[in-house]
Amino acid sequence: MRSRLGQRAVVIGAGIGGLSAAGALAPYFENIVVLDRDELPSVATARAGTPQDRHAHTLLGGGLQALEELFPGIMKDLADAGAVSVNVFRDLQYERPVVGVLPRRDCGVSLLTASRPLIEGVLRQRTASIENVTLRTQCRATEIVPDAMGPSVKFVEPANGAAAITADLVIDASGRGVLTLALLDALGWERPPETVVGVDIGYTTVRLPQPAATGSDWKLLYTMPDPPAGVRGGLLTPIEDGYWLATLAAYGAAEHPQTWDDFLATCRQLPTQSIYEAIRDLQPVDGLKHFVFDDSRWRHFEQLAKLPHGVLPVGDSLCRFNPVYGQGMSVAALQAKLLRDTLERVATTRDPIGALQMQFMAEVAALLQAPWGLGVNADFAFPGTRGQRPERYEEGRQFEAALFRAAVADPVVQTAFSDVVQLIKPIDLLQDPDIQRRIEACAEGAT
């Protein structure tokens, strides 16, 4: 039996981050209450609180491993519900300008693809089945109120109007950290510094019937854009019930296709014709869906001297990633695993809540740095990207180009690359002396 840290924890937000956090908290509090403003559906369907949920989503290998630790058996639950396992890179056609198609090698890890409503629905069912977790829907959290005895959360629900609930710990998984920032303002405390990278990327997605015989041996097709001039990329993703999601993404102010004919014409503007050839004879099941993402944003709560006691922002409240790289859900799951690991370490300390806040924040930056850096470095290849370039940016771009050339030639390098981008292993793996020698050897062989 694990040590209990308190009577109640409140989680604001029932997205991937909030649900994962609730699973992490369950062994350490008498009860956990999850508040969400939406009426959460009982079946896998889109909801207002996740406007991007009509578009392609993946659970990377590292995110899957984290969820499996928090919810044993959830990978089977997802597969049983229809999620598709994609072996990286055996089942993935990864098309990158200059180097072409990465070899279709088995790098020993798989990701899962499915619609966001299915993934969230399975996770919601698993979370709701935990005896001491309660999901309260149509509860719009309005304020976190500090108190010497612990924070409380004010909320509004249609049936009962305004109400409040006290807690030993409040997890802000609301998405933009608005309530935590407002609490800092109310206390007169400094807000965290932010790193903002403007990408202004637009997505257009359509659901298509997957042909019984595709004529190809890949499951997932990813065509990367060719910057700086080429701002468009595409993704063809298998989801449940025998469908594909075809997604086009464009950086900057590029116009979005409005009809199926426009969509096909735009596919022909991609660096390769692979997606066009796969879908040109198909007809959409429903209409085109659009989504615009303005910027990636890292709120550096970890740099504050302290947080209000009993309040912890997680998920997108901490760091919001460009969704084109498919990292968000997996990073949220990894944060929840870090939350669970930290709870285990601090459970017997004199002030476990304070120790949890301090240790979680001390370690979360390292968890965020790799996915943030991988995405941001790629984003700055496009001339319209806004913000400050990372230090040693040009050197990083040169290393990336050498890395991909080596990944084509050397299966060891490709496996290392796979482990890093799947968030299985830290990015420092790419600086391992053996990997460095292999990359240099490929560079020398190309000259």
C-alpha positions as CSV (number, residue, x, y, z in Angstrom):
1,M,0.0,0.0,0.0
2,R,1.5,3.3,-1.1
3,S,1.6,6.3,1.3
4,R,-1.4,8.7,0.9
5,L,-0.3,12.3,0.4
6,G,-3.7,13.9,1.1
7,Q,-7.4,13.6,1.0
8,R,-8.2,15.1,-2.4
9,A,-6.5,16.0,-5.7
10,V,-8.4,18.0,-8.3
11,V,-7.4,17.8,-12.0
12,I,-8.6,20.6,-14.3
13,G,-9.1,19.2,-17.8
14,A,-10.0,15.7,-19.0
15,G,-7.8,15.7,-22.1
16,I,-4.9,13.3,-22.5
17,G,-2.7,15.3,-20.0
18,G,-5.4,15.5,-17.3
19,L,-6.6,11.9,-17.6
20,S,-3.0,10.6,-17.5
21,A,-2.3,12.8,-14.5
22,A,-5.4,11.4,-12.7
23,G,-4.1,7.9,-13.2
24,A,-0.7,8.9,-11.8
25,L,-2.3,10.5,-8.7
26,A,-4.8,7.7,-7.9
27,P,-2.5,5.6,-5.5
28,Y,-1.6,8.7,-3.5
29,F,-4.8,10.5,-2.6
30,E,-8.1,9.3,-1.1
31,N,-10.0,10.7,-4.0
32,I,-9.3,12.5,-7.3
33,V,-11.8,14.7,-9.0
34,V,-11.4,15.6,-12.7
35,L,-13.3,18.6,-13.9
36,D,-14.0,19.3,-17.6
37,R,-16.1,22.0,-19.2
38,D,-17.4,19.7,-21.9
39,E,-20.2,17.0,-21.7
40,L,-17.8,14.1,-22.2
41,P,-19.1,11.7,-24.8
42,S,-19.7,8.0,-24.0
43,V,-18.6,7.0,-27.5
44,A,-15.6,8.1,-29.6
45,T,-16.8,11.3,-31.1
46,A,-15.4,14.8,-31.5
47,R,-15.9,17.4,-28.7
48,A,-15.7,21.2,-28.5
49,G,-12.8,21.2,-26.0
50,T,-10.4,19.6,-28.4
51,P,-10.8,21.6,-31.7
52,Q,-7.9,19.7,-33.3
53,D,-9.4,16.2,-32.7
54,R,-10.6,15.8,-36.3
55,H,-7.0,15.6,-37.5
56,A,-4.3,12.9,-37.4
57,H,-2.9,11.8,-34.0
58,T,-0.2,9.3,-33.0
59,L,1.0,7.9,-29.8
60,L,4.7,7.6,-30.1
61,G,6.6,4.7,-28.6
62,G,7.7,6.5,-25.5
63,G,4.2,7.8,-24.8
64,L,2.8,4.3,-25.2
65,Q,5.3,2.9,-22.8
66,A,4.4,5.6,-20.2
67,L,0.7,5.0,-20.6
68,E,1.2,1.3,-20.2
69,E,3.0,1.8,-16.9
70,L,0.2,4.0,-15.6
71,F,-2.7,1.9,-17.0
72,P,-1.5,-1.7,-17.5
73,G,-3.1,-3.3,-20.5
74,I,-4.1,0.0,-22.2
75,M,-2.1,-0.8,-25.4
76,K,-4.3,-3.9,-25.8
77,D,-7.4,-1.8,-25.0
78,L,-6.5,0.7,-27.7
79,A,-5.7,-2.1,-30.3
80,D,-9.0,-3.8,-29.4
81,A,-10.8,-0.5,-30.0
82,G,-9.3,-0.3,-33.5
83,A,-6.0,1.6,-33.1
84,V,-3.4,0.6,-35.7
85,S,0.1,-0.5,-34.7
86,V,2.8,0.9,-37.1
87,N,6.3,-0.5,-36.9
88,V,9.0,2.2,-37.2
89,F,10.3,2.2,-39.9
90,R,9.2,-1.1,-41.4
91,D,5.6,0.1,-41.9
92,L,6.4,3.8,-42.3
93,Q,7.2,5.5,-45.6
94,Y,9.1,8.6,-44.4
95,E,9.8,10.9,-47.3
96,R,12.4,13.6,-46.7
97,P,13.8,16.0,-49.3
98,V,17.4,15.5,-50.3
99,V,17.7,12.0,-48.8
100,G,14.5,10.6,-50.3
101,V,12.7,7.7,-48.5
102,L,14.3,6.4,-45.3
103,P,14.9,2.7,-45.5
104,R,12.1,0.5,-44.4
105,R,14.0,-1.2,-41.5
106,D,12.5,-2.6,-38.3
107,C,14.0,-0.4,-35.6
108,G,12.3,-2.3,-32.8
109,V,9.6,0.1,-31.8
110,S,6.0,0.7,-32.8
111,L,3.6,3.7,-32.6
112,L,-0.2,3.7,-32.6
113,T,-2.5,5.7,-34.8
114,A,-6.2,6.3,-34.3
115,S,-8.6,9.1,-34.2
116,R,-8.1,11.4,-31.2
117,P,-11.7,10.7,-30.0
118,L,-10.9,7.0,-29.8
119,I,-7.6,7.4,-28.0
120,E,-9.1,9.9,-25.5
121,G,-12.2,7.7,-25.1
122,V,-10.3,4.6,-24.2
123,L,-8.1,6.5,-21.7
124,R,-11.2,8.2,-20.3
125,Q,-12.8,4.8,-19.7
126,R,-9.7,3.4,-18.0
127,T,-9.5,6.5,-15.8
128,A,-13.2,6.5,-14.9
129,S,-12.8,2.8,-13.9
130,I,-10.4,3.7,-11.1
131,E,-12.3,3.4,-7.9
132,N,-11.2,6.7,-6.3
133,V,-11.4,8.8,-9.5
134,T,-14.5,10.8,-10.3
135,L,-15.1,12.6,-13.6
136,R,-17.3,15.6,-13.4
137,T,-18.5,16.9,-16.8
138,Q,-19.9,20.3,-17.8
139,C,-17.9,21.9,-14.9
140,R,-16.1,25.0,-16.2
141,A,-13.3,25.9,-13.8
142,T,-13.1,29.6,-13.3
143,E,-10.4,30.2,-10.6
144,I,-7.9,28.6,-8.4
145,V,-8.0,30.2,-4.9
146,P,-5.1,29.9,-2.5
147,D,-5.6,29.1,1.2
148,A,-3.4,28.2,4.1
149,M,-5.2,24.8,4.3
150,G,-4.8,24.1,0.6
151,P,-6.0,25.5,-2.7
152,S,-9.6,25.3,-3.9
153,V,-11.1,25.4,-7.4
154,K,-14.1,27.5,-8.3
155,F,-16.2,26.2,-11.1
156,V,-19.6,26.6,-12.7
157,E,-22.0,23.8,-13.8
158,P,-25.4,24.1,-15.5
159,A,-27.4,22.3,-12.9
160,N,-26.0,23.9,-9.7
161,G,-24.4,27.1,-10.8
162,A,-21.3,28.3,-9.0
163,A,-19.5,26.0,-6.6
164,A,-16.0,25.3,-5.2
165,I,-14.0,22.3,-4.2
166,T,-11.0,22.2,-1.9
167,A,-7.9,20.1,-2.5
168,D,-4.5,19.2,-1.2
169,L,-3.2,19.4,-4.8
170,V,-4.6,21.0,-8.0
171,I,-3.3,19.9,-11.4
172,D,-3.8,22.5,-14.0
173,A,-4.2,20.5,-17.3
174,S,-6.6,23.0,-18.8
175,G,-4.4,23.6,-21.9
176,R,-3.1,27.2,-21.7
177,G,-2.3,27.5,-18.0
178,V,-4.7,30.4,-17.7
179,L,-5.9,29.6,-14.2
180,T,-2.4,29.2,-12.8
181,L,-1.3,32.4,-14.5
182,A,-4.3,34.2,-13.0
183,L,-3.4,32.8,-9.6
184,L,0.1,34.2,-9.9
185,D,-1.3,37.6,-10.8
186,A,-3.7,37.5,-7.9
187,L,-0.8,36.8,-5.5
188,G,1.3,39.5,-7.1
189,W,3.9,37.0,-8.1
190,E,6.0,37.0,-11.2
191,R,4.7,35.2,-14.2
192,P,7.0,32.6,-15.8
193,P,9.1,33.7,-18.9
194,E,7.9,32.2,-22.1
195,T,9.6,30.9,-25.3
196,V,7.3,31.4,-28.2
197,V,7.9,30.2,-31.8
198,G,5.3,31.4,-34.3
199,V,4.6,28.9,-37.1
200,D,1.1,29.9,-38.4
201,I,0.6,26.4,-39.7
202,G,-2.7,25.4,-41.2
203,Y,-4.1,21.8,-41.4
204,T,-6.7,20.4,-43.7
205,T,-7.8,16.8,-43.1
206,V,-10.3,14.5,-44.8
207,R,-11.4,11.0,-43.9
208,L,-11.2,8.4,-46.7
209,P,-12.1,4.8,-47.0
210,Q,-9.0,2.7,-47.1
211,P,-8.8,0.5,-50.1
212,A,-8.8,-3.3,-49.5
213,A,-5.7,-3.5,-51.6
214,T,-3.5,-0.4,-51.6
215,G,-0.8,-1.7,-53.8
216,S,1.8,-0.5,-51.2
217,D,3.4,-2.2,-48.3
218,W,3.4,0.8,-46.0
219,K,0.8,1.6,-43.4
220,L,1.7,5.2,-42.7
221,L,2.9,7.7,-45.3
222,Y,4.7,11.0,-44.3
223,T,5.9,13.5,-46.9
224,M,7.9,16.2,-45.3
225,P,8.0,19.7,-46.8
226,D,11.0,21.1,-48.6
227,P,12.0,24.4,-47.0
228,P,12.6,27.2,-47.4
229,A,10.5,27.5,-50.6
230,G,8.4,24.4,-50.1
231,V,6.0,25.0,-47.1
232,R,3.6,22.1,-47.6
233,G,3.8,18.5,-46.2
234,G,1.4,15.7,-46.0
235,L,0.4,12.7,-43.9
236,L,-1.7,9.6,-44.7
237,T,-2.6,7.9,-41.5
238,P,-4.6,4.7,-40.8
239,I,-7.3,4.9,-38.1
240,E,-10.0,2.6,-36.8
241,D,-12.8,1.0,-38.8
242,G,-10.8,0.9,-42.1
243,Y,-10.3,4.6,-42.7
244,W,-7.4,6.8,-43.6
245,L,-7.0,10.4,-42.5
246,A,-5.3,12.4,-45.2
247,T,-3.8,15.6,-43.9
248,L,-2.1,18.5,-45.6
249,A,-0.2,21.0,-43.6
250,A,1.2,24.4,-44.7
251,Y,3.4,26.9,-42.9
252,G,2.7,30.6,-43.2
253,A,-0.2,32.2,-44.9
254,A,-0.8,29.5,-47.5
255,E,-4.4,29.1,-48.6
256,H,-6.2,26.0,-47.4
257,P,-8.0,23.7,-49.9
258,Q,-11.7,24.2,-49.7
259,T,-13.0,21.3,-51.9
260,W,-11.9,17.8,-52.6
261,D,-10.7,18.8,-56.0
262,D,-8.6,21.6,-54.3
263,F,-7.3,19.0,-51.9
264,L,-6.1,16.7,-54.7
265,A,-4.6,19.6,-56.6
266,T,-2.7,20.6,-53.4
267,C,-1.4,17.1,-53.0
268,R,0.2,17.4,-56.4
269,Q,2.2,20.3,-55.0
270,L,3.9,18.2,-52.4
271,P,7.6,17.2,-52.8
272,T,6.4,13.7,-54.0
273,Q,3.3,12.4,-55.6
274,S,2.9,9.5,-53.1
275,I,-0.1,10.8,-51.3
276,Y,-1.8,11.9,-54.5
277,E,-1.3,8.5,-56.1
278,A,-2.7,6.7,-53.0
279,I,-5.9,8.8,-52.7
280,R,-6.7,10.2,-56.2
281,D,-9.4,7.6,-56.9
282,L,-11.1,7.8,-53.5
283,Q,-14.0,9.9,-52.3
284,P,-14.2,11.6,-48.9
285,V,-16.6,10.1,-46.3
286,D,-17.3,13.6,-45.0
287,G,-16.2,17.2,-45.4
288,L,-12.8,18.8,-45.2
289,K,-11.8,19.9,-41.6
290,H,-9.5,22.8,-41.0
291,F,-7.4,23.9,-38.0
292,V,-4.9,26.7,-37.6
293,F,-2.0,26.5,-35.1
294,D,-0.4,29.9,-34.4
295,D,2.6,29.2,-32.1
296,S,4.4,26.7,-30.0
297,R,4.8,28.0,-26.5
298,W,6.9,26.9,-23.5
299,R,5.8,28.6,-20.2
300,H,8.9,28.2,-18.1
301,F,7.2,27.6,-14.8
302,E,10.3,25.5,-13.9
303,Q,12.3,28.8,-13.8
304,L,10.1,30.4,-11.0
305,A,11.5,30.4,-7.5
306,K,8.4,28.6,-6.3
307,L,4.8,27.8,-7.3
308,P,1.7,28.5,-5.1
309,H,1.6,25.6,-2.7
310,G,-0.5,22.8,-4.0
311,V,-0.7,23.9,-7.6
312,L,1.0,22.2,-10.5
313,P,0.6,23.0,-14.2
314,V,1.1,20.0,-16.6
315,G,0.6,19.2,-20.3
316,D,-0.1,22.1,-22.7
317,S,-0.3,24.4,-19.7
318,L,3.5,24.0,-19.5
319,C,4.5,23.5,-23.1
320,R,2.4,23.5,-26.3
321,F,4.1,21.8,-29.2
322,N,3.5,22.2,-33.0
323,P,1.2,19.2,-33.6
324,V,2.8,18.5,-37.0
325,Y,5.4,16.4,-35.2
326,G,2.9,14.3,-33.3
327,Q,4.5,14.8,-29.9
328,G,1.8,16.3,-27.7
329,M,-0.1,13.3,-26.4
330,S,3.1,11.3,-25.8
331,V,4.8,14.2,-23.9
332,A,1.7,14.5,-21.8
333,A,1.9,10.8,-20.9
334,L,5.6,11.1,-20.1
335,Q,4.8,14.0,-17.8
336,A,2.2,11.9,-16.0
337,K,4.8,9.1,-15.6
338,L,7.2,11.7,-14.1
339,L,4.4,12.8,-11.8
340,R,3.9,9.2,-10.6
341,D,7.7,8.6,-10.2
342,T,8.1,11.9,-8.2
343,L,5.1,11.0,-6.0
344,E,6.7,7.8,-5.1
345,R,9.9,9.5,-4.1
346,V,8.4,12.3,-2.0
347,A,5.5,10.3,-0.4
348,T,7.3,10.0,3.0
349,T,8.8,13.5,3.2
350,R,7.5,16.0,5.7
351,D,5.9,18.3,3.1
352,P,5.2,15.9,0.2
353,I,3.2,18.4,-1.8
354,G,5.9,21.0,-1.7
355,A,8.5,18.4,-2.5
356,L,6.5,17.1,-5.4
357,Q,6.2,20.6,-6.9
358,M,9.9,21.3,-6.5
359,Q,11.2,17.9,-7.8
360,F,8.7,17.7,-10.7
361,M,9.7,21.2,-11.9
362,A,13.4,20.4,-11.5
363,E,13.1,17.4,-13.9
364,V,10.3,18.3,-16.3
365,A,12.5,20.7,-18.4
366,A,14.8,17.9,-19.3
367,L,11.8,15.9,-20.5
368,L,10.5,18.7,-22.6
369,Q,13.8,19.8,-24.1
370,A,14.2,17.0,-26.7
371,P,10.8,17.2,-28.3
372,W,10.8,21.0,-28.1
373,G,14.3,21.2,-29.7
374,L,13.6,18.7,-32.4
375,G,10.4,20.6,-33.5
376,V,11.7,24.1,-33.2
377,N,14.9,23.5,-35.1
378,A,12.8,22.1,-38.0
379,D,10.4,25.0,-37.8
380,F,13.1,27.6,-38.2
381,A,13.9,26.2,-41.7
382,F,10.8,28.1,-42.9
383,P,11.4,31.8,-43.5
384,G,8.1,32.9,-42.0
385,T,8.8,31.4,-38.5
386,R,8.7,34.0,-35.8
387,G,10.8,34.0,-32.6
388,Q,14.4,33.7,-31.6
389,R,16.4,30.9,-33.2
390,P,17.9,28.4,-30.9
391,E,21.6,28.8,-30.0
392,R,24.0,27.2,-32.6
393,Y,21.0,26.8,-35.0
394,E,23.1,26.5,-38.2
395,E,25.3,23.9,-36.6
396,G,22.3,22.0,-35.5
397,R,20.9,22.1,-39.1
398,Q,24.2,20.8,-40.5
399,F,24.2,18.0,-37.9
400,E,20.6,17.1,-38.8
401,A,21.4,16.8,-42.5
402,A,24.4,14.6,-41.7
403,L,22.2,12.5,-39.4
404,F,19.6,11.8,-42.0
405,R,22.3,10.9,-44.6
406,A,23.8,8.4,-42.1
407,A,20.4,7.0,-41.2
408,V,19.9,6.1,-44.8
409,A,23.2,4.3,-45.0
410,D,23.5,2.8,-41.4
411,P,20.8,0.9,-39.6
412,V,22.4,1.6,-36.2
413,V,22.1,5.3,-36.8
414,Q,18.5,4.9,-38.1
415,T,17.6,3.0,-34.9
416,A,19.1,5.6,-32.7
417,F,17.2,8.3,-34.6
418,S,14.0,6.3,-34.2
419,D,14.5,5.9,-30.4
420,V,15.0,9.6,-30.0
421,V,12.1,10.8,-32.1
422,Q,9.9,8.2,-30.6
423,L,10.8,9.6,-27.1
424,I,12.1,6.2,-26.1
425,K,15.7,7.4,-25.3
426,P,17.2,10.9,-24.6
427,I,18.5,13.0,-27.4
428,D,22.0,12.7,-25.9
429,L,22.0,9.2,-27.6
430,L,22.8,11.0,-30.9
431,Q,26.0,12.4,-29.2
432,D,27.2,8.9,-28.3
433,P,30.7,8.4,-29.6
434,D,29.8,5.3,-31.6
435,I,26.9,7.1,-33.3
436,Q,29.1,10.2,-33.9
437,R,31.7,8.0,-35.6
438,R,29.1,6.4,-37.8
439,I,27.7,9.8,-38.8
440,E,31.2,11.1,-39.6
441,A,32.0,7.9,-41.6
442,C,29.0,8.4,-43.8
443,A,29.9,12.1,-44.3
444,E,33.4,11.1,-45.4
445,G,32.1,8.5,-47.7
446,A,29.8,11.0,-49.4
447,T,32.7,13.4,-50.2
